[in-house]
């Protein structure tokens, strides 16, 4: 069997390719309830569930919903859209009555129905206040606080307080506490939460909001984009002028007079909740247009810690989670549209779920239970599928204190809305867990002592922070640096330059850069001139460090600090430029991709003569398109050290990259990288390369492009599990590089995330070694329909005329359902009138393409298995 025949076999059933390319591409934004700015139409819209008549309003029935064993789901109410809209926020008042908000309309209050009963329209009262578009609500201090997100110029975006002024049990007065400006639509003002001590309020805002007036900030307000090479805005035009701080979390006094910026750098956080340790968590949106790029960041659970910058920036500028000036996520989830967040405290559920953090995903119709475990002063998380349905656009939830049930809503974007109740009916003990706190308090206490100096000058702060600048915990390191930046630099500048320990000196130089340097994107006319003297001192101090003697973590911290300092302080002397090149160039290429990414960007900026030769070699050797795109993006700005041969290799790469696929911005981004690269050519180079530059690329399918390294092979083996039964005995002496190469050649990187590489359209395999034995892992590949990962199950849509299609729902709005049926082309959409759909069911056929291992030799398969199960660690015993 030839390579070409294998590819033709893989194309026979298109829907079986879904696992390699399954993804969510929501039109103008990822966030689950992205709003339009249109005025609500007076035309009657049916907003139907599948297969129902025009006169019905019915939310997704419970027989379309799957829930964890022992739990039961009830549909309590299908919201009449003409009268009550589409519900996006759910809360409780002071008497534990439920309150729901219409995305474009007002507020509704009602009692939770008794067990076995449902709601009727007459039992729901409209709260008689003039307010619309509530996205988050909190009952506290005898008031209903609401976060309003403006869509239609009816209610200004901001924070409001609603009260009962005459004691008649009716909320009747709205007080505007603060307007928050930003773009209309979503990514605006969202969740409102009460602090654990009950003394303040936390407000969660997406990245379309602009910073409001604040009394204090725990974050250093001299923030920047901090890109060393020019950032490329999103090629599709998403928020192209958006700058830091991005999504923000504020801490606010109950009367709304004091506002403190608590944390920043999120994309579009919608909701959050505090755990029993008093720590705040949120669920942040991804940027689906960036799928399969090195700057893509999946949806993720983030620990909202004082003074943190989680690094959202527009376009190609998003910070890597391992940057020294940021902190890592608690848990990467994957593609999706985050909405509601709530811990299970007070639920009449088994103990495991009482302690869980529940998070909702609008677009995929998923409800996850996340288990958090202490990790230093922060946490790590593991997720499990708790509830799912098709379609089930979940928007919010509450744990009701009266019955211990979980209530949740679906809706948004004027789709059919509904209210559901989840109860436990199994046999496990549901007694309240007495102590739901976590361990690790000592480490958190260290971090909190440092946080007490965030944004506040205090005696002893420098001495407290200094030893922790090189703590093994990234959250403590970050807290120490932010505490240092909050103190007058005159108190610690000389100590920074005198410090001999590189683990402390590097973050001290980063802190001084943040204090003295100004990012060009954020420079104001009133700012003083660039502090060249401080810049030269910082850069000189960094250049005097012995790069070769540093640990890998310190090397990455050093080069990232160079990025920030060179960006903020601007030009440097030729002599210092040569010193830095001499310091870094001998260690490029490095052993890790993270270091190579940082070094490539730095050396291109410095116009190092060897950068072209070394980076082109890395580009050619890279196994994933993400890694290749990263080198190509940096090389577009290089003007020195090129030869015609190197230029030829570079521009030939663009011919190959034309077959790469990713999010809706991907193809245009590759074109823009190429245009920037062409702009660096001189007239002679343009003449020499004219024929190559004029070539039209041959577009291959994404699968064919991914497997192109196997194109010369003709021998095919239809591997069975029995053929590889001895895999467990063959895990010694494996070849790490061969395993990585085969993981790419078998197209695994095309859809699977692995150690911050690869696609996001299939299950993340980074922790596969903790779940699978070699045999079980191979069983998943060879027999993919045996157990399909619930997060990535495709759907089968059957129309009233009997025709069917396979794909994923990528968008909803009123009666319009958008389906992507060719996930090799993520931008492809089919618009379907929901009234014409007979059913939407999970597909029983695995989307995993067949025969992916067919062109691999047995030893290569074992190398691949060892690579995955080792977690990509070349020091693992399997490779010794």
C-alpha positions, 0 to 999 in steps of 0.5 A, spaced: 500 500 500 502 506 498 502 513 501 498 516 496 493 510 497 493 511 505 491 518 504 485 516 499 483 511 504 483 516 510 479 521 506 473 516 504 469 518 510 470 525 511 467 525 518 472 520 521 477 526 520 474 530 526 479 528 531 484 531 527 481 537 526 475 538 531 475 545 533 470 551 535 470 557 531 465 562 533 464 568 528 466 574 532 469 572 538 470 566 543 466 568 549 460 563 550 455 569 550 458 574 545 452 579 544 451 583 537 449 590 537 443 590 534 436 592 537 432 587 539 427 585 533 419 586 534 418 580 529 416 573 532 422 568 532 421 561 534 427 560 537 426 552 537 429 546 540 430 541 534 424 538 531 419 542 534 413 546 531 413 553 530 408 555 536 413 551 541 418 554 546 422 548 549 429 548 551 433 542 550 430 536 553 433 532 558 433 525 554 439 529 550 443 530 556 448 526 559 450 527 567 455 523 571 453 517 574 448 517 580 445 524 578 439 526 575 437 532 571 430 536 571 428 541 566 424 546 570 422 551 565 423 553 558 423 560 557 418 564 553 423 568 549 418 573 547 416 575 554 422 573 558 428 573 553 434 569 553 437 568 560 445 569 561 446 570 569 443 566 575 443 568 582 439 568 589 436 574 593 436 575 601 431 570 601 434 565 597 429 566 591 432 565 584 433 571 580 435 570 572 437 576 567 435 576 560 441 578 556 438 584 553 432 585 557 431 585 565 431 581 571 426 575 573 425 573 580 422 566 582 422 561 588 425 554 586 420 549 585 419 543 590 422 536 588 418 533 582 415 540 580 416 545 575 415 552 574 410 556 570 410 563 567 405 565 572 410 564 578 415 568 575 415 576 577 419 581 573 423 585 578 420 592 577 427 596 576 429 599 569 436 595 568 438 591 562 443 586 560 445 584 567 451 579 566 453 578 573 449 578 580 451 578 587 446 579 593 450 582 599 449 588 604 442 587 603 443 589 596 443 586 589 449 588 585 449 587 578 455 587 573 451 590 566 454 589 559 452 594 554 449 591 548 444 596 545 446 603 549 440 602 553 444 601 560 451 603 561 456 598 562 458 598 569 457 596 576 450 598 579 447 597 586 439 595 587 435 596 593 428 595 596 427 602 599 420 602 602 421 595 605 415 592 601 420 586 599 420 589 592 427 592 589 425 598 586 431 603 586 438 602 582 444 606 584 449 607 578 456 606 582 461 606 576 461 606 569 466 602 565 467 604 558 469 599 552 466 596 546 459 594 545 458 587 545 461 582 549 468 581 553 465 587 557 463 587 564 461 580 567 461 577 574 460 580 581 463 576 587 463 577 595 470 577 598 471 571 603 471 576 609 465 579 606 468 586 606 469 587 599 466 585 592 470 583 586 468 585 579 470 580 573 471 584 566 473 582 559 478 584 555 474 589 551 473 594 557 477 600 559 481 601 565 476 605 570 479 610 575 482 606 581 484 608 588 490 603 588 493 597 584 496 591 586 499 590 579 504 595 577 501 600 573 507 601 568 505 595 564 506 594 557 505 589 551 513 587 552 514 585 545 521 585 542 519 584 535 513 588 532 507 584 534 502 582 529 495 584 530 490 579 529 489 578 521 482 577 521 481 584 525 479 582 532 480 587 537 486 590 533 487 596 537 486 592 544 492 593 549 494 591 556 491 590 561 486 586 557 481 582 562 481 585 569 479 583 576 477 589 581 476 589 588 471 594 590 468 597 597 461 595 598 459 603 597 463 603 590 467 608 592 474 605 593 476 601 586 483 597 586 486 593 580 487 586 583 489 582 577 490 583 569 492 580 563 486 575 561 482 575 555 475 574 556 473 572 563 466 571 565 465 568 572 469 566 578 468 563 585 472 563 591 475 556 594 474 554 601 482 557 602 479 564 600 483 563 593 479 566 587 479 562 580 476 564 574 475 560 567 478 564 561 476 564 554 481 562 548 482 565 542 479 560 537 482 564 531 489 562 533 488 555 533 495 551 531 499 557 532 505 558 537 501 564 540 494 560 541 492 559 549 487 554 550 481 555 555 484 555 562 482 555 569 486 561 572 488 562 579 486 570 580 492 572 585 494 579 587 498 583 582 499 578 577 499 579 569 496 573 565 499 576 559 493 576 554 495 581 548 492 582 542 494 578 535 501 574 536 503 578 542 500 573 547 505 571 552 507 564 553 505 561 560 512 560 562 514 567 561 518 569 567 513 576 568 507 571 568 504 565 572 502 559 569 494 557 569 492 552 574 489 547 568 488 548 561 482 545 558 482 546 550 477 549 545 471 552 548 467 558 551 467 559 558 461 561 562 459 560 569 463 558 575 462 555 582 464 551 587 460 545 590 460 547 597 453 546 600 451 541 594 447 535 597 452 531 593 458 526 594 464 529 598 468 529 591 463 534 588 462 538 594 469 540 593 469 540 586 470 547 582 464 546 576 465 550 570 461 551 564 462 551 557 457 554 552 459 552 545 461 545 546 455 544 551 460 541 557 459 542 564 466 540 568 468 538 575 475 540 576 479 537 582 484 542 585 490 540 589 495 544 592 501 546 588 506 550 592 502 557 594 497 555 588 494 549 585 494 544 579 487 541 577 484 535 574 477 535 570 472 530 569 466 531 565 460 532 569 454 534 564 453 535 557 448 535 552 447 537 544 445 543 544 446 545 551 449 553 551 450 553 558 450 560 561 450 560 569 449 556 575 448 556 583 448 551 588 441 552 592 442 553 600 435 550 601 435 543 597 443 543 596 441 542 588 445 545 583 441 550 578 443 552 571 441 556 565 442 555 558 441 561 553 445 567 550 445 570 543 437 569 543 437 562 543 432 558 546 433 558 554 431 554 560 432 552 567 435 546 569 436 542 576 441 537 578 440 533 584 444 527 586 439 520 587 445 515 588 447 511 594 453 515 596 453 519 602 452 526 601 453 529 608 456 536 608 463 535 608 466 539 615 472 541 612 473 543 605 479 547 605 486 544 602 493 543 604 499 547 603 497 553 607 504 555 609 506 556 602 500 560 601 502 564 607 508 566 604 505 569 598 500 573 602 505 576 606 508 578 600 502 580 597 500 585 603 506 590 600 503 589 593 501 597 591 503 599 598 510 602 600 511 598 607 517 598 612 521 591 611 518 590 604 525 589 600 528 585 605 522 580 605 521 580 598 529 579 596 530 572 598 523 570 595 525 572 588 528 566 586 523 561 590 522 555 586 514 557 586 513 561 580 507 564 584 511 566 590 517 569 585 512 573 582 509 576 588 516 578 591 518 581 584 511 585 584 512 587 592 519 589 590 516 594 584 511 597 589 517 600 593 521 606 591 526 604 587 531 608 590 531 603 596 533 597 592 536 599 586 544 599 588 542 592 592 540 589 585 546 591 581 550 589 587 547 582 587 551 576 585 546 571 585 543 570 578 537 567 581 535 574 584 539 579 580 535 577 574 528 578 577 531 585 580 533 587 573 526 585 570 523 589 576 527 595 575 526 595 568 518 595 569 519 601 574 524 605 569 522 603 562 516 605 558 513 600 553 512 604 546 505 602 545 503 605 552 508 612 552 504 618 553 506 625 551 507 627 558 512 621 560 519 623 561 524 621 555 527 614 555 531 613 561 537 611 557 542 611 563 538 606 567 537 602 561 544 601 559 546 599 566 540 594 566 543 591 559 550 591 561 548 588 568 545 582 564 550 582 559 555 580 564 552 574 566 555 567 565 549 564 560 553 557 560 553 557 568 545 558 569 540 553 570 535 552 564 530 556 568 535 562 569 537 562 562 530 563 560 528 568 565 535 572 563 533 572 555 525 574 557 528 580 561 532 582 555 526 582 551 522 587 556 529 591 557 530 592 550 523 593 548 522 599 553 529 602 553 530 602 546 537 603 542 543 600 545 550 602 543 554 597 538 559 595 543 553 593 548 550 589 542 556 585 540 557 583 548 550 581 548 550 577 541 557 574 544 553 572 550 547 568 547 549 566 540 554 560 542 548 557 546 543 557 540 540 552 538 538 550 545 536 544 548 529 546 549 524 549 544 522 555 550 529 557 550 530 557 542 524 561 541 526 566 546 533 566 543 531 566 536 527 573 537 533 576 541 538 574 536 534 577 530 532 583 534 540 584 535 541 582 527 546 577 529 550 574 523 549 567 525 541 568 526 539 566 519 543 560 519 541 557 525 534 559 525 533 556 518 536 549 520 531 549 526 525 551 522 527 545 517 528 540 523 521 543 527 516 537 527 510 541 528 507 547 524 507 551 531 514 551 532 516 552 524 511 558 524 514 561 531 521 561 527 518 564 521 515 569 524 521 572 528 525 571 521 521 576 518 525 581 521 532 579 520 536 583 515 543 581 516 547 574 515 542 572 509 545 568 503 541 567 497 541 559 499 538 561 506 533 566 503 531 560 498 530 555 504 526 560 507 521 562 502 520 555 500 517 554 507 512 559 505 510 554 499 509 548 504 506 553 509 500 554 505 497 547 506 498 548 514 491 550 517 489 553 523 484 558 526 480 563 521 486 568 522 491 563 520 492 563 513 492 571 513 497 571 518 502 566 514 501 571 508 502 577 512 509 574 515 511 573 508 509 580 506 514 582 512 519 578 510 519 580 502 519 587 505 526 586 508 529 584 501 534 589 497 533 590 490 538 585 488 535 579 493 528 581 489 531 579 483 535 573 485 529 570 488 524 573 483 522 566 480 521 563 487 517 569 489 512 568 483 511 561 485 504 559 486 504 554 492 500 547 491 495 546 497 495 539 500 490 537 505 492 538 512 493 531 513 497 530 507 501 536 509 502 533 516 504 526 514 508 528 508 515 526 511 512 519 510 511 520 503 517 516 500 514 510 504 510 504 500 510 498 505 503 499 509 502 494 515 494 494 518 497 494 525 492 490 530 493 490 538 495 483 538 501 485 533 504 490 538 502 486 545 509 486 547 509 494 547 510 494 555 516 490 555 519 494 549 519 501 553 527 501 555 532 504 550 527 508 546 529 513 541 526 520 544 528 524 537 525 518 533 519 518 538 517 525 537 519 525 529 514 519 529 508 523 533 509 528 528 509 524 522 503 520 524 499 527 524 498 527 532 501 534 533 495 536 528 490 535 533 493 533 540 496 538 545 502 536 548 507 540 552 504 547 549 505 544 542 500 542 537 493 543 536 487 544 540 482 540 537 483 533 540 484 531 547 491 534 550 496 528 551 501 531 556 499 527 562 497 521 558 503 517 561 499 518 568 493 515 565 495 509 560 499 503 560 503 502 553 498 497 551 492 501 553 495 507 549 495 503 543 488 500 544 486 508 544 489 509 537 488 502 534 481 501 536 478 509 537 471 507 537 472 503 543 472 509 548 471 516 545 473 522 549 467 526 551 470 533 550 471 531 543 465 527 540 462 529 534 455 530 532 450 527 527 445 532 525 439 529 521 434 533 517 427 533 517 428 531 509 432 525 512 439 527 510 444 527 515 451 531 516 457 530 521 460 535 524 460 540 530 456 546 532 460 552 532 455 557 533 448 559 535 443 565 534 436 565 534 434 559 529 440 559 526 445 553 527 452 553 524 455 547 523 462 545 520 462 539 517 469 539 514 474 540 519 480 540 515 477 547 513 475 550 520 473 556 516 467 552 513 460 553 515 453 551 513 448 555 516 441 551 518 435 553 520 433 550 526 426 548 525 428 544 519 433 539 524 429 533 526 435 531 531 442 532 533 445 526 536 452 524 538 456 520 533 457 513 535 463 513 530 470 515 533 472 521 529 479 518 530 482 517 522 484 510 521 490 507 520 495 512 522 500 508 524 500 504 518 506 507 515 510 506 521 515 500 523 514 497 529 520 500 533 518 507 531 511 505 534 514 503 540 518 510 540 512 514 539 509 511 545 515 512 549 515 519 547 508 520 549 508 516 556 514 520 558 511 526 557 516 528 552 521 528 557 528 526 554 531 524 561 525 519 562 528 512 564 525 509 557 530 513 553 536 511 558 
